[in-house]
């Protein structure tokens, strides 16, 4: 009986050694990168987002002049389009960048809602604070995007 256990143990050791030796090292997967198609899709929506960012002074002046109807129009027009473009771009980002992009887009939406509420309340101080936060969100989002000339972004 002891001899059968020894033989069985020896067979199991040989089998385990064989299986481990056949396992080989894992081949490292290349880091995720943007394809040319993804970069082109991102670049398709980026100009409109940059145009809204560049119009930040326009919203600030509307708030300073207490032109609340125009503030609302700006928020529901160009700013809403910017948020929509951010959603389109987010879907084309690398998987590890998407959660951060979604959070920034949510933050922008919340700031736009607060600007709109401040406009309804005719509260220029609150509107100005949230205006700054909204444009900060847009800039954070733009900073998250891959560079136009770079065809890859490592994880």
C-alpha positions in Angstrom: 0.0 0.0 0.0 2.8 2.4 0.9 4.5 1.5 -2.4 1.4 2.4 -4.4 1.2 5.8 -2.6 4.8 6.5 -3.6 4.2 5.6 -7.2 1.0 7.7 -7.2 2.9 10.6 -5.6 5.7 10.3 -8.2 3.1 10.3 -11.1 1.4 13.4 -9.6 4.7 15.2 -9.3 5.7 14.4 -12.9 2.2 15.5 -14.1 2.4 18.8 -12.2 5.9 19.5 -13.5 4.8 18.8 -17.0 1.8 21.0 -16.8 3.8 23.9 -15.2 6.5 23.7 -17.9 3.9 23.8 -20.7 2.3 26.9 -19.2 5.0 29.3 -20.4 5.1 33.0 -19.5 2.1 35.1 -20.4 2.6 37.3 -23.4 2.3 40.9 -22.3 -0.6 42.6 -24.1 0.3 45.9 -25.7 -1.2 48.9 -24.0 -4.5 50.1 -25.4 -4.1 52.8 -28.0 -6.3 55.0 -30.1 -6.9 53.9 -33.6 -6.8 56.3 -36.4 -10.6 56.0 -36.8 -11.1 56.8 -33.1 -8.9 59.9 -33.3 -10.8 61.0 -36.4 -14.1 60.6 -34.6 -12.9 62.5 -31.6 -11.5 65.3 -33.8 -14.9 65.5 -35.6 -16.6 66.7 -32.4 -13.7 68.7 -30.9 -14.0 71.9 -32.8 -17.5 72.6 -31.5 -16.3 72.0 -28.0 -13.4 74.3 -28.4 -15.7 77.0 -29.9 -17.9 76.9 -26.8 -14.8 77.0 -24.6 -13.6 80.1 -26.5 -16.9 81.8 -26.0 -16.6 81.8 -22.2 -16.3 85.6 -22.0 -19.6 85.9 -23.7 -21.4 84.0 -20.9 -19.5 85.9 -18.3 -20.6 89.3 -19.8 -24.2 88.1 -20.0 -24.1 87.2 -16.3 -22.4 90.5 -15.3 -25.1 92.5 -17.3 -27.9 90.4 -15.6 -29.3 89.4 -19.0 -30.9 86.3 -17.6 -32.9 85.3 -20.7 -29.7 85.3 -22.8 -27.9 83.4 -20.0 -30.6 80.7 -20.2 -30.4 80.7 -24.0 -26.6 80.3 -23.9 -26.8 77.5 -21.4 -29.6 75.6 -23.3 -27.9 76.3 -26.7 -24.2 76.2 -27.1 -23.4 74.8 -23.6 -26.0 72.0 -24.1 -24.4 71.2 -27.5 -21.0 71.1 -25.8 -22.3 68.6 -23.2 -23.8 66.5 -26.1 -20.4 66.5 -27.9 -18.7 65.5 -24.7 -21.0 62.5 -24.5 -20.1 61.5 -28.1 -16.4 61.9 -27.5 -16.6 59.9 -24.2 -17.9 56.9 -26.1 -14.8 56.9 -28.3 -12.2 57.3 -25.5 -10.1 54.4 -24.2 -11.9 52.3 -21.6 -9.7 53.5 -18.8 -10.4 57.2 -19.7 -14.2 56.9 -20.0 -15.2 56.9 -16.3 -13.3 60.2 -15.7 -14.8 61.7 -18.8 -18.3 60.7 -17.8 -17.7 62.2 -14.3 -16.5 65.5 -15.8 -19.6 65.5 -18.2 -21.9 64.9 -15.2 -20.2 67.8 -13.3 -20.7 70.1 -16.2 -24.4 69.2 -16.4 -24.8 69.8 -12.7 -23.0 73.2 -13.0 -25.3 74.1 -16.0 -28.3 73.3 -13.9 -27.1 75.5 -11.1 -26.3 78.4 -13.5 -29.8 78.0 -14.9 -31.3 78.1 -11.4 -29.2 81.1 -10.5 -30.5 82.8 -13.6 -34.1 82.1 -12.7 -33.3 83.4 -9.2 -31.5 86.4 -10.7 -28.4 85.6 -8.5 -25.4 86.9 -10.4 -22.9 85.8 -7.7 -24.0 82.2 -7.8 -24.2 82.2 -11.6 -20.7 83.6 -11.9 -19.3 80.9 -9.5 -21.0 78.1 -11.4 -20.0 79.6 -14.7 -16.3 79.3 -13.7 -16.8 75.7 -12.6 -18.6 74.8 -15.9 -15.8 76.2 -18.0 -13.2 74.5 -15.7 -15.1 71.2 -16.4 -14.8 71.8 -20.2 -11.1 72.5 -19.9 -10.6 69.3 -17.8 -12.4 67.3 -20.4 -10.3 68.8 -23.2 -7.1 68.0 -21.3 -8.2 64.4 -21.0 -8.4 64.0 -24.8 -5.6 62.5 -26.9 -3.5 64.9 -28.8 -4.3 65.3 -32.4 -0.8 64.4 -33.6 -0.4 61.4 -31.3 -1.7 58.2 -32.7 -1.5 56.4 -29.4 -2.0 56.9 -25.7 -0.7 54.4 -23.2 -2.6 53.2 -20.2 
